[in-house]
Structure formats: structure tokens, C-alpha cells
Amino acid sequence: MALREENFVVLHSGSWNTKAGINVVDTNKPPIVTIHSLVGARTIAAETSELVTADADTKKAEEATPSENINADAEIKAEKSAQGNDLEAQENTKARESPKTQTIYYCGSALAEAEQQYSKADLVVSTPIQGGIIKDWGAMEALWRHVLFRELGIKRSRNASPVLMVVPTDWTKEEHERITQIFFENFNVPGLYLAEEPLMILYGCAAVTGLVIDIGHNSTEITPILDTLIQRSAIQTIPLAGSDFDTYFLELLKADTQLVREYGEPLDIEFARHLKESDICRVLGKDEKESKTRAQAEYKGRQFTVGSARFHAYDPLFNPDLVGKRVLNIIEAIHAAQFACKAEKRQSLWEAIIVTGGSCQLPTANLGKICVLGLQSRIQSEIEESLSISENFGEYQVREIKFLKIPDYFPALKDSIVHAGFLGSEIVAKLIFPDPRNYINKVDYNESGPSVVHTKTF
């Protein structure tokens, strides 16, 4: 079967967001699906449940080709229909406490409606990926199923969409095998390719050598890449990221008595996250002074002002002690990653730094768009302060610090570095899926099973 570009799927599941897209004919576009990586789970008695599929096509396909999950638990399709709207009970379920109970999963818009319908005691909401590792495979599979069959509209029985799955560098061989088994046996994909995230980010910036700084929700990872080869022994991962910034920023906001008085209600983490991602927050450069003027802001229809706290949300990245963590700060981790590489290769890394990740998005009032210039400028100034930069040519002399971005010939993406990994993945998908020798196909899987992932990927 010839695979067509309009059917190619790129899928990236992170601990905070899951992004996906189909049709790579035009790569100058953001992901068409971006949802929180949250899954609701509700355990019910199997004999009293009413099982309804999310749509007729999916139901017919599942009945024609029943599948089993990794643990050989019965997979049951379920949907809670609410007046014909989009509320779905996620199709795949797994026996938990006993053979007489089953777990129904809710994702996306169905989760939002389920949260209104069920109490917190009945509906447990969590993210399948915690600390960068998949902790709940049943919920993870439910999330993937929702994205593929509901959001992207793929039909399982006649699935002609190969999937390029973006994975972190620290996922194990066992996790790769389990992903492979789920996608071939449960999702009926015609092809699968696992691609490591830092390399996809680098490709999205039109480079093959660089230092990728990925600031996520739970951790920050610094990955050196030389001529497309990830330097695994040099990777630095620090448990300091977006969740820490949100918590610290919330404490600063609570200390702003005028803000608390103007807002009139208790401040929570969602409030802090909203402000952090709004256009009032900035990371100050080395010589910049914070403004004494309070900034106007709005949240849920309430008007208020914010003081100097808006300049310090990202301070824990440079001083982990602020959140009680004894770990390397971002500058120390960058140096550690660099110095773990060969001396003659370091200059090429200093000239190709990428700052990306969901937690690096800082709107700037002067540009009116999402960018990382404030954070990037702060990182650059602190690196230069700790390095001996000179214009004199020497074998190992650092001459300049440069940052990469998405090329200008991708006008829809060039100002959104957070989409670099998705862009790189689409480009790779266009290159590998036309030739069956480049990816895992059904013949490969049927002959070798899940272990084929170790010989036909990356």
C-alpha cells in the first residue's frame, strides 16, 4: 500500500500538552490538535454499564477487529452521550479492581463535560506522563486513541495513516516496545517511526548541530547534538521547569497586597499561570531595571494591577534555591553539557543554541507575539559573563554566542520556536514514509514483534 503525504500523522505527547497533525503536504502550519495531556478515569461496575461508541464508524471497526491491550485485559468501548453533543466516554477501558469492574477514560472536550457531570470522588483526573515517564499506560493509550480517532478522524478499520511518534531521549527500550505494540495491535497503523524530540527541534531550525534547551512543565533538558548524533552522555536534565515557575510566581503574587485587595478572591495556580503567559510578564536582561509602574491585567472579567512580581516569575531557573531545590541552575547545566563534549566541537555548539519548550513562551508587549527573546537574552548575558569570549582566533576559543530559530521561509511558524519540534517531525515524516525500508511497517512487526523498534527507527 502506497502511503500518501496527506495521511501522514505527527504525534507528540508531553506531560502538559499533546500535539498532533495530519497531512504534511504543507509544513508551514502549527499542529491542528493541541490539548492538555489530562485523562479522567471513572471506575464502574461492568454489568451495569451502558456501552456506546464515540461514533458509528469507530464502533463498526472495533467490532470487526477486536483488540487486546498490553496486559490482555478486555478493551471495551464506551461513550456517555449527552443530548447528542461531543461528550464521549473514551473507547478503551481496562479491568482494574476485579473482573466485574472497568475503567472508562475521558479526554479532551469529553473530559471537560465529565468534570461537570461527575464528582471528584468518582472521576480521577491525572496526566499519564509524570516526571517525564509514562506512569499510567491505560490512560496514555486512551489519550492517543482520542487524538487519532476523534480529533484527527482516522478510521481504525481502514487506517492508512502512518504515525511519527515524538519521544523524549530518556524513554527506555521497554517503553518503545510497548508503544510499538499499542500502535500496531490496538490502533492498526500501517507504519510507525519513533523520533527523539531534541533532534526534531534541531531539524525544525534547519540545523544538524546544536545545543537544544527544552524548558518543559516538569523538567528542563539540555541536549548537545553533533552532526545529527545526540551526545547522550552529555545530556543534562534538571528537575526545574514550568510547574516550579508557576508555584513561585503565585507566592510572589500573594505577597502583592494591592493585587490581592484589587482582585478580591483567593489567588490560585491557574491565576498565576494565566498571568505568567500574558503580556505583562518579562524576563529582565542583565542591565535592565524593573519598571515602577504597575501593569494593568484582567482575569475572568476582573480588572487589577500587578507590581514588580511580573519581572521575577522565571528567577528559579537561574536560582533554584528560591524554590528549595539544590540542583544546577540553567547556566551551570549548559556549561556541564558543553564541557562533556569534545573541546574542538564546543564552538559549533555555542553558535547554535535553541531555547524552546512550552514554559519558555513569554509574550512581549513591544512585539505583540509569543517569543523567547527576554529569556534568551538573559541566558546569553549570563553565559557571556562566565565565558572568555574573544575575537582572536584560537583552536578552542569561544568567539560568539548565537541562537537559532525557525527559518523565515516558514512565515506561519518563524515566530513560534515552540513549534520547531513539530516542524522538524513533519519534515522527517515526508522523508521516511515514502520508503518502507525507513520505518516499521506491518510486515516488519508481524515478523519480529515489538522488538523490531530497536532495529528500524531513529
C-alpha positions in Angstrom: 0.0 0.0 0.0 1.4 3.3 -1.0 1.3 5.9 1.8 0.2 9.4 0.9 1.5 12.6 2.5 -2.0 13.8 3.3 -2.3 10.8 5.6 1.0 11.1 7.5 0.5 11.8 11.2 2.8 13.5 13.6 2.1 12.9 17.3 3.8 14.4 20.3 2.7 13.7 23.9 4.2 15.8 26.7 3.5 15.9 30.4 1.4 19.1 29.9 0.2 19.2 26.2 -0.4 16.7 23.5 0.1 18.0 19.9 -0.8 16.2 16.7 -1.3 16.9 13.0 -2.2 15.1 9.8 -1.3 15.9 6.2 2.3 17.1 5.8 1.9 18.3 2.2 2.2 21.8 3.7 4.5 22.0 6.7 4.1 25.7 7.2 1.4 25.4 9.7 1.0 24.7 13.5 -0.4 21.5 14.9 -4.1 21.1 14.2 -4.6 19.4 17.6 -3.3 20.8 20.9 -5.0 19.5 24.0 -3.9 19.2 27.7 -2.4 15.8 28.5 -5.1 15.1 31.0 -7.2 12.0 31.3 -10.2 11.4 33.5 -10.8 7.9 34.8 -14.1 6.6 36.2 -14.4 3.0 37.6 -17.8 1.4 37.3 -19.4 -2.0 37.7 -19.1 -3.8 34.3 -22.5 -5.4 34.5 -24.4 -2.1 35.0 -22.6 0.0 32.3 -24.1 1.0 29.0 -21.5 0.8 26.3 -21.9 3.2 23.4 -19.2 4.0 20.9 -18.0 7.6 20.1 -19.1 7.3 16.5 -20.6 4.7 14.3 -17.6 4.1 12.1 -15.3 3.5 15.1 -17.8 1.2 16.6 -18.1 -0.9 13.4 -14.4 -1.1 13.1 -13.8 -2.1 16.6 -16.5 -4.8 16.4 -14.9 -6.2 13.2 -11.4 -6.2 14.6 -11.4 -6.6 18.3 -8.1 -5.8 20.0 -6.5 -6.5 23.3 -4.3 -4.2 25.4 -0.8 -4.9 26.6 -1.9 -6.8 29.7 -4.5 -8.8 27.8 -7.3 -7.0 29.7 -10.6 -6.7 27.8 -10.8 -3.5 25.8 -14.3 -2.0 25.9 -15.6 0.9 24.0 -17.7 3.4 25.9 -19.3 6.7 25.5 -21.5 8.8 27.7 -23.9 10.5 25.3 -25.2 13.9 26.5 -28.1 15.1 24.2 -26.1 14.2 21.1 -23.2 16.5 21.9 -19.5 15.8 22.0 -19.4 14.1 25.4 -17.6 10.8 24.9 -16.6 8.0 27.2 -13.2 7.0 25.8 -13.4 3.7 24.0 -10.6 1.8 25.6 -11.2 0.5 29.1 -9.3 -1.8 31.3 -10.3 -4.0 34.2 -8.8 -2.7 37.4 -10.1 -3.9 40.8 -11.8 -7.1 39.7 -13.3 -8.7 36.6 -16.6 -7.0 37.5 -15.3 -3.5 37.3 -14.0 -1.5 34.4 -12.4 2.0 33.9 -13.8 4.4 31.4 -11.5 7.2 30.2 -12.4 10.8 29.2 -10.2 13.1 27.2 -10.4 16.5 25.6 -13.8 18.1 25.4 -15.4 14.9 26.9 -13.2 15.4 30.0 -14.5 19.0 30.5 -18.1 17.8 30.4 -17.4 14.7 32.6 -15.9 17.0 35.2 -19.2 18.9 35.3 -21.2 15.7 35.5 -19.3 13.6 38.0 -17.8 14.4 41.4 -14.1 14.4 42.1 -14.6 11.2 44.1 -16.0 9.4 41.0 -13.7 11.0 38.4 -10.0 10.9 38.9 -8.1 13.3 36.6 -4.4 13.0 36.1 -1.7 13.1 33.4 -0.4 9.8 32.2 3.1 11.2 31.9 4.7 12.2 35.2 8.3 13.2 35.7 8.8 12.6 32.0 7.8 8.9 32.4 4.6 7.2 31.4 3.0 6.2 34.7 -0.4 5.1 33.5 -0.4 3.1 30.3 -4.2 2.7 30.2 -4.7 6.5 30.3 -1.9 7.1 27.9 -3.5 4.7 25.3 -6.8 6.4 25.9 -5.3 9.8 25.1 -3.6 8.6 21.9 -6.8 6.8 20.9 -8.8 10.0 21.4 -6.4 12.1 19.3 -6.1 9.6 16.4 -9.8 8.6 16.1 -11.7 11.5 17.5 -9.6 14.6 16.9 -7.9 13.6 13.6 -10.9 11.5 12.4 -8.9 8.4 11.4 -10.9 5.2 10.9 -9.3 2.2 12.6 -10.6 -0.5 10.2 -9.1 1.2 7.2 -6.2 3.1 8.8 -3.9 4.4 6.1 -2.1 6.9 8.4 1.4 6.0 9.5 2.5 7.8 12.7 5.7 9.5 13.5 5.8 9.5 17.3 8.0 12.1 19.0 9.6 10.7 22.2 11.9 12.0 24.9 15.5 10.8 25.0 15.2 9.1 28.3 12.3 6.7 27.5 13.5 3.1 27.7 13.6 0.2 25.3 10.7 -1.3 27.1 8.6 1.8 26.6 9.5 1.9 22.9 8.4 -1.7 22.6 5.1 -1.0 24.4 4.4 2.0 22.2 5.0 -0.1 19.1 2.7 -2.9 20.3 -0.1 -0.5 21.1 0.0 1.3 17.8 0.1 -1.8 15.6 -2.2 -4.1 17.6 -4.7 -1.6 19.0 -4.6 1.3 16.5 -3.9 -0.7 13.3 -1.4 1.8 12.0 0.3 0.9 8.7 3.6 2.3 9.8 5.4 3.7 12.8 8.6 5.7 13.4 9.9 6.9 16.8 11.8 10.1 16.6 13.7 11.8 19.5 12.4 15.2 20.4 15.7 17.2 20.6 16.7 16.1 17.2 13.3 17.1 15.7 13.7 20.5 17.3 17.1 21.0 15.7 15.8 19.9 12.3 13.0 22.4 12.7 15.6 25.1 12.9 17.3 23.9 9.8 20.4 22.6 11.6 22.2 19.3 12.3 24.5 20.5 15.1 23.3 22.5 18.1 22.5 22.7 21.8 18.8 22.2 22.5 17.5 23.8 25.7 14.0 22.4 26.2 12.1 24.0 29.2 9.1 21.8 29.8 6.5 21.5 32.5 8.3 19.2 34.9 12.0 19.4 33.9 14.5 21.3 31.7 16.7 19.2 29.4 19.9 20.4 27.7 20.9 18.2 24.8 24.1 18.6 22.7 23.7 17.3 19.2 26.7 16.9 16.8 26.1 16.1 13.1 22.6 14.6 13.9 24.1 12.4 16.7 22.7 13.1 20.2 25.5 13.2 22.7 23.7 11.1 25.3 26.5 11.1 27.9 26.4 14.9 27.9 22.7 15.4 28.3 21.8 17.4 31.4 18.3 17.2 32.9 17.3 19.4 35.9 14.0 19.0 37.8 13.2 22.7 37.4 10.6 23.9 34.9 7.1 25.4 34.4 5.4 24.0 37.4 8.1 25.5 39.6 7.8 28.9 38.0 4.0 28.8 38.5 4.3 28.0 42.2 7.0 30.6 42.8 5.1 33.3 40.9 2.0 32.5 42.8 3.8 33.2 46.1 5.1 36.5 44.7 1.6 37.5 43.7 0.2 36.6 47.1 2.8 39.0 48.6 1.4 41.8 46.5 -1.1 43.2 48.9 -2.5 45.7 46.4 -3.2 43.0 43.9 -4.8 40.8 46.5 -7.1 43.6 47.6 -8.0 44.6 44.0 -8.7 41.1 42.9 -10.9 40.3 45.9 -10.7 36.5 45.8 -8.0 33.9 46.8 -5.3 33.6 44.1 -4.6 30.1 42.8 -2.2 28.4 40.5 -4.3 28.9 37.4 -4.4 32.6 38.1 -0.6 32.7 38.3 -0.2 30.6 35.1 -2.5 32.9 33.2 -0.5 36.0 34.2 2.8 34.3 33.5 1.7 33.6 29.9 0.1 37.1 29.4 1.8 40.2 28.0 2.7 41.7 31.4 5.4 39.3 32.3 9.0 39.7 31.2 12.5 38.4 32.0 14.8 41.3 32.5 18.2 41.5 30.9 21.4 41.9 32.8 21.4 45.7 32.8 17.6 46.2 32.7 15.8 47.7 35.6 12.3 46.8 36.5 9.5 49.3 36.0 8.0 51.0 39.0 4.7 51.3 37.2 2.1 48.7 38.0 0.7 46.8 35.0 -3.0 46.5 34.1 -4.3 43.0 33.8 -7.6 41.1 33.6 -8.6 37.6 34.6 -12.1 36.1 34.4 -13.6 39.6 33.9 -11.8 41.1 36.9 -9.6 44.1 36.4 -6.5 44.6 38.6 -2.8 45.7 38.6 0.4 43.8 39.1 3.6 45.1 40.6 7.2 44.1 40.3 6.4 40.4 40.7 5.8 40.2 37.0 9.6 40.5 36.3 10.6 37.6 38.5 8.4 34.6 37.5 11.4 32.8 35.9 14.0 33.6 38.6 14.1 30.0 39.9 15.6 29.0 36.6 18.7 31.0 37.5 18.5 30.5 41.2 16.9 27.1 42.2 17.3 27.9 45.9 14.2 30.1 45.5 12.0 27.0 45.2 14.1 25.0 47.7 15.9 22.8 45.1 19.5 22.0 45.4 20.2 21.4 41.7 22.2 23.1 38.9 20.8 26.3 37.6 20.2 26.7 33.8 23.7 28.3 33.2 25.5 25.7 35.2 23.7 22.9 33.4 24.5 24.4 30.0 28.2 24.5 30.9 28.1 20.9 32.1 26.5 19.8 28.8 29.1 21.7 26.8 32.1 20.6 28.7 31.0 16.9 28.4 31.6 17.2 24.7 35.0 17.3 22.9 36.7 20.6 23.1 37.0 21.0 19.4 33.3 20.7 19.0 32.2 23.2 21.6 32.4 26.3 19.5 29.9 24.9 17.0 27.5 24.3 19.9 27.9 27.8 21.3 27.0 29.1 17.9 23.8 27.0 17.6 21.7 27.3 20.8 18.0 26.7 20.7 15.7 27.8 23.6 12.3 26.1 23.3 9.7 24.3 25.3 6.2 25.1 26.5 7.4 27.0 29.5 9.7 29.4 27.6 6.9 31.3 26.0 7.0 34.9 27.1 4.7 37.4 25.3 6.4 40.8 24.9 4.5 44.0 24.7 6.7 45.6 22.1 6.5 42.7 19.7 2.9 41.6 20.4 3.7 37.9 19.9 4.9 34.9 21.6 8.7 34.8 21.7 11.6 33.9 24.0 13.7 37.0 23.4 13.6 38.1 27.1 14.6 34.7 28.4 17.1 34.1 25.6 18.7 37.5 26.3 19.1 36.7 30.0 20.6 33.3 29.2 23.0 34.8 26.7 24.2 37.6 29.0 24.9 35.1 31.9 26.7 32.7 29.6 28.9 35.5 28.2 29.6 36.7 31.7 31.0 33.2 32.6 32.9 32.7 29.4 36.1 34.3 28.0 34.8 35.4 24.6 37.3 36.9 22.2 37.6 37.8 18.6 41.1 36.3 18.4 41.2 33.0 16.6 42.2 30.1 18.7 41.6 26.4 18.5 39.2 26.3 21.4 38.4 30.0 21.8 34.7 30.9 22.1 34.1 33.8 19.7 30.4 34.3 19.7 27.1 33.0 21.3 24.4 32.5 18.7 20.8 31.4 18.9 18.8 29.5 16.2 15.2 30.0 15.2 12.8 28.6 12.7 13.8 29.9 9.2 11.9 32.9 7.8 10.7 30.8 4.8 8.2 29.3 7.3 6.3 32.5 7.9 3.5 30.9 9.9 5.9 29.4 12.3 9.0 31.6 12.3 8.0 33.5 15.5 6.9 30.4 17.4 10.0 28.5 18.4 7.8 26.1 20.4 6.7 24.6 17.1 10.2 23.8 16.0 9.9 20.2 17.1 6.6 19.7 15.3 8.0 21.3 12.1 11.1 19.1 12.2 8.9 16.0 12.7 6.8 16.8 9.7 9.9 17.2 7.5 11.2 13.9 8.7 7.8 12.2 8.0 7.9 13.5 4.4 11.4 11.9 4.0 10.9 8.5 5.7 7.4 7.3 5.0 7.6 7.1 1.2 10.1 4.2 1.6 9.1 1.2 3.6 12.7 0.5 4.4 12.9 3.6 6.6 10.1 2.8 9.1 8.4 -0.1 10.9 5.7 -1.5 8.7 3.2 -4.2 9.3 5.3 -6.9 7.7 8.2 -6.0 10.0 6.0 -6.1 13.0 4.4 -9.4 12.1 7.8 -11.0 11.6 9.7 -9.6 14.7 7.1 -8.3 17.1 7.6 -5.2 19.2 11.4 -5.7 19.4 11.7 -4.5 15.8 11.6 -1.0 17.1 15.3 -1.4 18.1 16.3 -2.1 14.5 14.1 0.1 12.4 13.7 3.5 14.0 15.7 6.6 14.7 
